[in-house]
Amino acid sequence: MPDTAALLVAAAGQQGLGNTLRVALIALIVGGALLAWFLLRGYRGNGADDSDND
């Protein structure tokens, strides 16, 4: 029976940039969602806060 670690190394070598691009794509999506949440969070309360200071 072949060594499992050797099989994993051989399989990983054949992937090329597939895993790297997959991780980069996921990071872009998560980063974009966090950026949108951060920006929209700042705009949400502006109207209510300004009317209370009259």
Buried (B, 14 or more C-beta within 10 A) or exposed (E): EEEEEEEEEEEEEEEEEEEEEEEEEEEEEEEEEEEEEEEEEEEEEEEEEEEEEE
